[in-house]
């Protein structure tokens, strides 16, 4: 765990913006070192001595824009979380512009978004990730970013006291690729609807607002990589959906609530999201670490992040939660299915003693028996 003082560097050529940030953040981060610069050349000099945890830059600036500046940050301070402030309204242009940023926030911004991003950065430093992997992740020149539709949906859900399903459907419909993926997932056998969902409003009403929000994230994140290696991309998508289905079914077998089953489904969908930038389609330690890093960066809760981080070796977690064991079992079962192996074999990687101690092994065995009978 890093023990040095948290530091953040802000770059914006508008002095009024910097004054607003200084006033708004002072009471939230009294133990942080907050540095504000109006000129990119001055901010670059700060990088050598400050070693910031977070760098927040405006996109539109004279001389050197925010993309170019954050590229310097990526090369010289790979451990820093890079945040871009942009008023860009063209979704495709915005996505293509922020490959060098970890997060993109709209401008004008909400102070709460800045505060949450800085808290997330601090949590990232506390994850038990080796330094060499942190630097490797920080140097990656193309990161998946939170989809614009997802950000708009989250903003609406946070602000509306009584969110309207039709308005949610309108937001989703803005991106036809994301909508089509959501409809595909909503109509999968794991949700068991008697008739197909054929529209955004059908999906919202049936799945609920929380589930829809997370599926928009899943669909949007995986969509960003579709222009790269198509075969590997499809492999990642299929693996994610397979693990998600197993997670949901196991959750139902274990008598969890619908909300918990939905959460486990989303966890399965995102368990290997790190493969989008690691280039690894299989379950590897490196892929798990990158996936956990991204989920913490995007604001997921600690239990979810820990489950992803220790999905291969739950015994290494400081505190072993049931969610971690369910994801562990689901990923091992999915891998065994892919290679035609037996999940219960000694060399499968399934930690049967841990599952047994948690009272889950019998339920996993029952799931596998039922799965075999249905094939």
C-alpha positions as CSV (number, residue, x, y, z in Angstrom):
1,X,0.0,0.0,0.0
2,X,1.3,3.4,-0.9
3,X,1.7,5.7,2.1
4,X,2.9,9.0,0.5
5,X,0.7,12.0,0.5
6,X,-2.0,12.1,-2.1
7,X,-1.3,14.7,-4.8
8,X,-3.4,16.0,-7.7
9,X,-2.5,18.3,-10.6
10,X,-5.1,20.3,-12.4
11,X,-4.5,22.0,-15.7
12,X,-7.0,24.4,-17.3
13,X,-6.3,27.7,-19.1
14,X,-9.4,29.2,-17.5
15,X,-8.5,30.7,-14.2
16,X,-12.1,30.9,-13.1
17,X,-12.3,27.1,-13.5
18,X,-9.3,26.6,-11.3
19,X,-10.6,29.0,-8.7
20,X,-13.9,27.0,-8.6
21,X,-12.0,23.7,-8.2
22,X,-9.8,25.2,-5.4
23,X,-12.9,26.4,-3.5
24,X,-14.9,23.2,-4.1
25,X,-12.2,20.6,-3.3
26,X,-10.5,22.2,-0.3
27,X,-13.0,20.9,2.3
28,X,-13.1,17.4,0.8
29,X,-9.3,16.9,0.5
30,X,-7.6,18.7,3.4
31,X,-4.9,16.0,3.5
32,X,-4.2,16.2,-0.3
33,X,-1.7,18.4,-2.0
34,X,-3.7,20.2,-4.7
35,X,-1.7,21.9,-7.5
36,X,-3.3,24.2,-10.1
37,X,-1.7,25.3,-13.3
38,X,-3.0,27.4,-16.3
39,X,-0.1,26.7,-18.7
40,X,0.8,23.3,-20.0
41,X,4.6,24.1,-19.9
42,X,4.3,24.8,-16.1
43,X,2.3,21.7,-15.5
44,X,4.9,19.6,-17.3
45,X,7.6,20.9,-15.0
46,X,5.4,19.9,-12.0
47,X,5.4,16.3,-13.2
48,X,9.2,15.9,-12.4
49,X,8.9,16.8,-8.7
50,X,5.2,16.3,-7.8
51,X,4.7,12.6,-8.7
52,X,0.9,13.1,-8.8
53,X,-1.6,10.4,-8.0
54,X,-4.1,12.1,-10.3
55,X,-3.8,14.5,-13.2
56,X,-6.9,16.4,-14.4
57,X,-6.7,18.3,-17.7
58,X,-9.0,20.4,-19.9
59,X,-9.2,19.1,-23.5
60,X,-9.4,22.4,-25.4
61,X,-6.4,24.6,-24.7
62,X,-4.2,26.8,-26.9
63,X,-0.8,25.5,-27.8
64,X,-0.9,22.0,-26.3
65,X,-4.3,20.4,-25.9
66,X,-5.3,18.0,-23.1
67,X,-4.8,14.9,-25.2
68,X,-1.2,15.8,-25.9
69,X,-0.6,16.8,-22.3
70,X,-2.0,13.6,-20.9
71,X,0.2,11.7,-23.4
72,X,3.2,13.3,-21.6
73,X,1.7,12.2,-18.3
74,X,1.3,8.7,-19.5
75,X,4.9,8.4,-20.5
76,X,6.5,10.2,-17.5
77,X,4.0,9.4,-14.7
78,X,2.4,6.0,-15.6
79,X,1.1,5.6,-12.0
80,X,-1.1,8.7,-12.2
81,X,-4.8,8.4,-13.0
82,X,-5.5,10.6,-16.0
83,X,-8.8,12.5,-16.3
84,X,-9.8,14.6,-19.3
85,X,-12.4,17.3,-19.0
86,X,-14.2,17.8,-22.4
87,X,-17.2,19.6,-23.8
88,X,-17.1,17.3,-26.8
89,X,-20.7,16.3,-27.8
90,X,-19.9,13.9,-30.7
91,X,-19.8,10.5,-29.0
92,X,-17.5,8.7,-31.6
93,X,-15.1,11.6,-31.7
94,X,-15.0,11.8,-27.9
95,X,-14.3,8.1,-27.6
96,X,-11.5,8.2,-30.2
97,X,-9.9,11.2,-28.4
98,X,-9.6,9.8,-25.0
99,X,-7.6,6.6,-25.5
100,X,-4.9,8.2,-23.3
101,X,-7.3,9.0,-20.5
102,X,-8.5,6.7,-17.8
103,X,-11.7,8.8,-17.3
104,X,-13.5,11.4,-19.3
105,X,-15.8,13.9,-17.5
106,X,-18.1,16.4,-19.2
107,X,-17.4,20.1,-19.1
108,X,-19.0,22.0,-17.5
109,X,-18.5,19.4,-14.8
110,X,-20.3,18.6,-11.6
111,X,-18.0,19.0,-8.5
112,X,-19.4,15.7,-7.2
113,X,-17.9,13.9,-10.3
114,X,-14.5,15.3,-9.6
115,X,-14.7,14.4,-5.9
116,X,-15.8,10.8,-6.7
117,X,-13.0,10.4,-9.3
118,X,-10.3,11.5,-6.7
119,X,-11.7,9.1,-4.1
120,X,-11.6,6.3,-6.7
121,X,-8.0,7.1,-7.5
122,X,-7.1,6.8,-3.8
123,X,-8.8,3.4,-3.6
124,X,-6.8,2.3,-6.6
125,X,-3.6,3.0,-4.8
126,X,-4.7,0.7,-2.0
127,X,-5.3,-2.3,-4.2
128,X,-2.7,-5.0,-3.7
129,X,-1.3,-4.7,-7.3
130,X,2.4,-5.1,-7.9
131,X,4.2,-2.0,-9.0
132,X,5.3,-3.4,-12.4
133,X,1.7,-4.1,-13.3
134,X,0.6,-0.7,-12.2
135,X,3.2,0.9,-14.4
136,X,2.2,-1.4,-17.3
137,X,-1.5,-0.5,-17.0
138,X,-0.6,3.2,-16.8
139,X,1.5,3.0,-20.0
140,X,-1.2,1.4,-22.1
141,X,-2.1,3.8,-24.9
142,X,-5.7,2.8,-25.5
143,X,-8.0,2.3,-22.5
144,X,-11.7,1.5,-22.6
145,X,-13.7,4.5,-21.3
146,X,-17.1,4.8,-19.8
147,X,-19.6,5.0,-22.7
148,X,-21.3,8.4,-23.2
149,X,-24.7,6.8,-23.1
150,X,-23.8,5.2,-19.8
151,X,-22.6,8.5,-18.3
152,X,-25.8,10.2,-19.5
153,X,-27.9,7.4,-18.0
154,X,-26.1,7.5,-14.6
155,X,-26.5,11.3,-14.5
156,X,-30.2,11.0,-15.2
157,X,-30.8,8.3,-12.6
158,X,-28.8,10.2,-10.0
159,X,-30.7,13.5,-10.6
160,X,-34.3,12.2,-11.2
161,X,-36.2,11.6,-7.9
162,X,-38.5,9.2,-9.7
163,X,-36.8,8.0,-12.9
164,X,-39.1,7.5,-15.9
165,X,-38.7,4.2,-17.8
166,X,-39.6,5.9,-21.1
167,X,-36.8,8.5,-20.6
168,X,-34.3,5.7,-19.8
169,X,-35.4,3.9,-23.0
170,X,-34.8,7.1,-25.0
171,X,-31.3,7.4,-23.7
172,X,-30.5,3.8,-24.5
173,X,-31.9,4.1,-28.0
174,X,-29.4,6.8,-28.9
175,X,-26.8,4.1,-29.5
176,X,-28.2,1.3,-31.6
177,X,-25.2,-1.0,-31.1
178,X,-25.6,-0.9,-27.4
179,X,-29.4,-1.3,-27.7
180,X,-29.1,-4.3,-29.9
181,X,-26.7,-6.0,-27.4
182,X,-29.0,-5.2,-24.5
183,X,-31.9,-6.8,-26.3
184,X,-29.8,-9.9,-27.0
185,X,-28.8,-10.2,-23.4
186,X,-32.4,-9.5,-22.2
187,X,-33.7,-12.3,-24.4
188,X,-31.1,-14.9,-23.3
189,X,-32.3,-18.0,-21.6
190,X,-30.8,-16.9,-18.3
191,X,-33.6,-14.4,-17.8
192,X,-36.3,-16.8,-18.8
193,X,-38.9,-14.4,-20.3
194,X,-41.9,-16.1,-21.9
195,X,-42.0,-13.7,-24.8
196,X,-39.1,-11.7,-26.3
197,X,-38.2,-8.2,-25.4
198,X,-38.4,-6.3,-28.7
199,X,-37.7,-2.7,-27.6
200,X,-35.8,-0.6,-25.2
201,X,-38.8,0.0,-23.0
202,X,-39.5,-3.7,-22.9
203,X,-36.0,-4.3,-21.6
204,X,-36.2,-1.5,-19.0
205,X,-39.5,-2.7,-17.6
206,X,-38.5,-6.3,-17.5
207,X,-35.0,-6.0,-16.2
208,X,-35.3,-3.0,-14.0
209,X,-33.3,0.3,-14.0
210,X,-30.3,-0.9,-12.1
211,X,-29.8,-3.9,-14.3
212,X,-30.2,-1.9,-17.4
213,X,-27.6,0.6,-16.3
214,X,-25.1,-2.1,-15.8
215,X,-25.9,-3.8,-19.1
216,X,-25.4,-0.5,-20.9
217,X,-22.0,-0.3,-19.3
218,X,-21.1,-3.9,-20.4
219,X,-22.4,-3.5,-23.9
220,X,-20.7,-0.1,-24.3
221,X,-17.3,-1.2,-23.0
222,X,-17.1,-4.3,-25.2
223,X,-18.3,-2.4,-28.2
224,X,-15.2,-0.1,-28.1
225,X,-12.9,-3.0,-28.9
226,X,-14.9,-4.4,-31.8
227,X,-12.7,-2.7,-34.4
228,X,-9.6,-4.6,-33.2
229,X,-9.0,-8.3,-33.5
230,X,-12.6,-9.5,-34.3
231,X,-12.0,-13.1,-33.3
232,X,-10.4,-12.3,-29.9
233,X,-13.2,-9.7,-29.3
234,X,-15.9,-12.3,-30.0
235,X,-14.1,-14.8,-27.7
236,X,-14.1,-12.3,-24.9
237,X,-17.7,-11.5,-25.4
238,X,-18.8,-15.1,-25.4
239,X,-16.7,-15.9,-22.4
240,X,-18.1,-13.0,-20.5
241,X,-21.7,-14.0,-21.3
242,X,-21.0,-17.7,-20.5
243,X,-19.6,-16.8,-17.0
244,X,-22.4,-14.3,-16.4
245,X,-25.0,-17.0,-17.2
246,X,-23.3,-19.5,-14.8
247,X,-23.2,-16.8,-12.1
248,X,-26.8,-16.0,-12.4
249,X,-27.9,-19.7,-12.4
250,X,-25.7,-20.4,-9.4
251,X,-27.1,-17.4,-7.6
252,X,-30.6,-18.7,-8.2
253,X,-29.6,-22.2,-7.0
254,X,-28.3,-20.7,-3.9
255,X,-31.6,-18.8,-3.2
256,X,-30.1,-15.3,-3.6
257,X,-32.5,-12.4,-4.2
258,X,-33.2,-11.2,-7.7
259,X,-31.1,-8.1,-7.0
260,X,-28.1,-10.2,-5.9
261,X,-28.5,-12.6,-8.9
262,X,-28.6,-9.5,-11.2
263,X,-25.4,-8.2,-9.6
264,X,-23.7,-11.5,-10.0
265,X,-24.7,-11.6,-13.7
266,X,-23.1,-8.2,-14.3
267,X,-20.0,-9.3,-12.3
268,X,-19.7,-12.2,-14.7
269,X,-20.1,-9.9,-17.7
270,X,-17.2,-7.7,-16.5
271,X,-14.9,-10.3,-14.9
272,X,-12.6,-10.4,-18.0
273,X,-12.9,-6.8,-19.2
274,X,-9.2,-6.4,-18.8
275,X,-8.8,-8.7,-21.8
276,X,-9.8,-5.7,-24.0
277,X,-6.4,-4.1,-23.3
278,X,-4.2,-7.0,-22.2
279,X,-4.8,-8.9,-25.4
280,X,-5.4,-12.1,-23.3
281,X,-8.7,-13.9,-23.8
282,X,-8.0,-16.6,-21.2
283,X,-8.2,-16.4,-17.4
284,X,-4.8,-15.2,-16.3
285,X,-3.5,-13.4,-13.2
286,X,-2.6,-10.4,-15.4
287,X,-6.0,-10.2,-16.9
288,X,-7.7,-10.4,-13.5
289,X,-5.5,-7.6,-12.1
290,X,-6.2,-5.3,-15.1
291,X,-10.0,-6.1,-14.9
292,X,-10.0,-5.3,-11.1
293,X,-8.1,-2.1,-11.8
294,X,-10.6,-0.9,-14.4
295,X,-13.6,-1.7,-12.3
296,X,-12.3,0.2,-9.3
297,X,-11.4,3.1,-11.6
298,X,-15.1,3.1,-12.8
299,X,-16.4,3.2,-9.3
300,X,-17.4,-0.4,-8.5
301,X,-17.7,-1.4,-4.9
302,X,-14.7,-3.1,-3.1
303,X,-16.4,-6.6,-2.9
304,X,-16.9,-6.7,-6.7
305,X,-13.3,-5.5,-7.3
306,X,-11.9,-8.1,-4.8
307,X,-13.9,-10.9,-6.4
308,X,-12.5,-10.1,-9.8
309,X,-8.9,-9.7,-8.5
310,X,-9.0,-13.1,-6.7
311,X,-11.2,-15.0,-9.2
312,X,-8.4,-17.5,-9.9
313,X,-7.0,-17.9,-6.4
314,X,-9.7,-16.9,-3.8
315,X,-7.5,-18.3,-1.0
316,X,-5.2,-15.3,-1.5
317,X,-7.9,-12.8,-0.5
318,X,-7.5,-11.3,3.0
319,X,-11.2,-11.9,3.6
320,X,-12.9,-14.5,1.4
321,X,-16.5,-13.4,0.5
322,X,-19.2,-15.7,-1.0
323,X,-19.2,-13.5,-4.1
324,X,-15.5,-14.2,-4.7
325,X,-16.2,-18.0,-4.4
326,X,-19.1,-17.9,-6.8
327,X,-17.1,-16.0,-9.4
328,X,-14.2,-18.5,-8.9
329,X,-16.5,-21.5,-9.4
330,X,-18.1,-19.9,-12.5
331,X,-14.9,-19.0,-14.2
332,X,-13.4,-22.5,-13.6
333,X,-16.6,-24.2,-14.9
334,X,-16.7,-22.0,-17.9
335,X,-13.0,-22.7,-18.7
336,X,-13.6,-26.4,-18.3
337,X,-16.5,-26.3,-20.7
338,X,-14.4,-24.5,-23.3
339,X,-11.6,-27.2,-23.2
340,X,-13.9,-30.2,-22.7
341,X,-12.6,-30.8,-19.2
342,X,-14.1,-31.7,-15.8
343,X,-14.5,-28.8,-13.4
344,X,-14.3,-31.2,-10.5
345,X,-11.0,-32.8,-11.7
346,X,-8.0,-32.3,-9.5
347,X,-6.2,-30.2,-12.1
348,X,-9.1,-27.9,-13.0
349,X,-8.1,-25.2,-10.5
350,X,-11.3,-25.4,-8.6
351,X,-10.7,-24.8,-4.9
352,X,-13.0,-27.5,-3.6
353,X,-11.9,-27.2,0.1
354,X,-12.8,-23.5,0.2
355,X,-16.2,-24.1,-1.5
356,X,-16.9,-27.0,0.9
357,X,-16.0,-24.9,4.0
358,X,-18.4,-22.2,2.7
359,X,-21.2,-24.7,2.1
360,X,-21.2,-24.2,-1.6
361,X,-19.5,-27.3,-3.0
362,X,-22.7,-29.4,-2.9
363,X,-24.6,-26.7,-4.8
364,X,-21.9,-26.4,-7.4
365,X,-22.0,-30.2,-7.9
366,X,-25.8,-30.1,-8.2
367,X,-25.5,-27.3,-10.8
368,X,-23.0,-29.4,-12.8
369,X,-25.2,-32.5,-12.7
370,X,-28.2,-30.5,-13.9
371,X,-26.1,-28.9,-16.6
372,X,-24.8,-32.3,-17.8
373,X,-28.4,-33.6,-17.9
374,X,-29.6,-30.7,-20.0
375,X,-26.8,-31.1,-22.6
